[in-house]
Amino acid sequence: MKRFAFKMQLKNGCREEYLRRHNAIWPELKSLLTASGISDYTIYLDSTTNTLFATQCLDGNGSSQDLSGNPIVERWWKYMADIMETNPDFSPVSVSLEEVFHMD
């Protein structure tokens, strides 16, 4: 299984709303991620910079960032666009991170 990490940017003052929305993640989005081979998806927040750091395990070649075009994902992106830095298509601005160390 492949590991994947990326970072995104939360807008200032949006921490509580981000937590609220993710605590109520849509079941259809969760099912889509699982069906796409994405598991062990974790998001961390650096409160001093509002940087979101995400990790996921992938059973395949694509990550959650590769699901554009799916109506569920596009609806989620629009739903989150007011509290995150986004691209013109409402996808979160994300930067893939290079794995430089891992220990089991």
N, C-alpha and C positions, 0 to 999 in steps of 0.2 A: 504494500500500500504506500502510495506517495503522500508526503506531507507538503502543504502549501501554506504560505503566510503572506499577508499583505497589510497595508495600513490605509486608513481613511481619516477624514477630518470631520469632527463634530463641530457645529457652530456654537459659539459662546452662549452660555445660559440654557443649553438644551439637554443637559445630562438627564434630568428627571424624566423628560418627555421621551428621550431615547430609551431609557430603561422601561418605562411604561409600555411603549410600543413593542419592545422585544419580549417583555414578559407575557404579552398577549399575541405572540407570533401566530400568523394565520395557519391553521392546520394544512391547508392546501399548499402553502409555501414550504412548510416542513416536509410534507410528503414528496413534493417535487425535488427538493434537495436530496432526500434519501434515495429516491428513484434514480437520481442522476449520479449516484455513487459517492455522495458527499456525506461524511460522518465526522464525529468528534469535532464539530464546529464550535469554536470558542472565540469570543470577542472580549478583549480587555480594553480598559480606558485609562489613559494617562491623564489624570485630572488637571495637571499643571499645564498641559499643552492642548488638551482636548483631542489628542490623537487616539484613534481607535486602532488596535492591533488585533488582527484576526488570524486564527489558524484553523486548518481543516485537513482531514485525511481524505484522500481521493482514491476511489477504486475505478480508475480510468484516466483519461487525459484532461478533462475539463474541470474547472472549479466553479464556484457560484458566480464568479465574475464573467463566466462564459455563457450565461443563460439568457443573454439579451435576445429579444424576439419572442420570448415566452410571455404571454399576456399576464400571468400571475406575477412574474418577476417585474415586468414593466409597471404594473399597478403598484407593487411594493415600492419600487424606486420613486414613483411619483408621490406616494404616501410619505416617504422619508425625506424628500427633497427640501422641505422647509427647515430641516434641522441639521442637514449635512451639506458639505461641499459636493456639488454635482457637476457632471458634464452636461452639454446641451440636451442629450437624450434622457436626462434625469438619473442616469447611472451614477453611483458614487464615484468620485475621484478616488482612485485607488492606485497604490504603488506596490507592485510585487516585491517581496523581500527575498534576498538570497540566503539560503541556509548555509551557515558556516560552521555549525557544530550541532551535534545531536548525541545524546546519551540515553540508552535504554536502561 
